[in-house]
Amino acid sequence: MEVAMSAKEDETHAWMRDEIDALRAREADAVRRAERAELRVGAVMRLLEADGSECACGHDFESHDDDCEQCWACRLYEAVAVGRGGGCGR
């Protein structure tokens, strides 16, 4: 059995559908932006890995200890890796 909606209820439901559609569009946009950002971060990580570490200690990106004076590439690699949920995060 269908119950007829009043004009006010009809208007409210239309507004809610529009809001839900707008939220879905924003979510899809946020997902696309996050995916593009992850691709860019991945490209930076590949470049860093290809060029390697220039630290005087001779360690690779993930082998430093607290006494190492890290080069710029190692500091950047660690910051990105920690931000992505990896790395040592000393």
C-alpha positions in Angstrom: 0.0 0.0 0.0 1.5 3.3 -1.1 1.0 6.3 1.1 0.8 9.6 -0.8 3.3 12.2 0.3 2.5 15.8 0.9 4.1 18.5 -1.2 6.4 19.4 1.7 7.5 15.7 2.1 8.1 15.5 -1.6 10.2 18.7 -1.5 12.2 17.4 1.4 12.9 14.0 -0.3 14.0 15.8 -3.4 16.3 18.0 -1.4 17.7 15.0 0.4 18.4 13.2 -2.9 20.2 16.2 -4.2 22.3 16.4 -1.1 23.2 12.7 -1.3 24.1 13.1 -5.0 26.3 16.1 -4.1 28.0 14.1 -1.3 28.6 11.2 -3.7 30.1 13.6 -6.3 32.4 15.1 -3.7 33.5 11.7 -2.5 34.3 10.6 -6.0 36.3 13.7 -6.6 38.2 13.2 -3.3 39.0 9.6 -4.3 40.3 10.7 -7.8 42.5 13.4 -6.2 43.8 10.9 -3.6 44.6 8.4 -6.4 46.4 11.0 -8.4 48.4 12.2 -5.3 49.4 8.6 -4.6 50.7 8.2 -8.2 52.8 11.4 -7.8 54.2 10.2 -4.5 55.0 6.8 -6.0 56.9 8.6 -8.8 58.9 10.6 -6.3 59.7 7.4 -4.4 60.9 5.6 -7.6 63.1 8.6 -8.5 64.6 8.6 -5.0 65.2 4.8 -5.1 66.7 5.0 -8.6 69.2 7.8 -7.6 70.0 6.2 -4.2 71.4 7.7 -1.0 74.2 10.2 -1.0 74.9 9.9 2.7 78.5 9.9 4.0 77.6 7.0 6.3 77.0 4.7 3.3 73.6 3.5 4.5 70.7 3.0 2.2 67.4 4.8 2.8 66.1 2.5 5.5 69.3 1.5 7.3 70.2 4.7 9.2 70.6 4.9 12.9 70.3 7.9 15.2 74.0 8.8 14.7 73.7 9.2 10.9 73.6 12.6 9.3 71.2 11.9 6.5 71.3 13.5 3.0 68.3 15.3 1.7 67.2 12.3 -0.4 67.1 10.1 2.7 65.2 12.6 4.8 62.7 13.0 2.0 62.4 9.3 1.5 61.8 8.7 5.2 59.2 11.5 5.5 57.2 10.2 2.5 57.5 6.6 3.7 56.3 7.4 7.2 53.4 9.5 5.7 52.4 6.5 3.7 52.4 4.2 6.7 55.9 2.7 6.1 59.5 3.6 6.9 61.2 3.7 10.3 59.8 6.9 11.6 62.6 7.3 14.1 
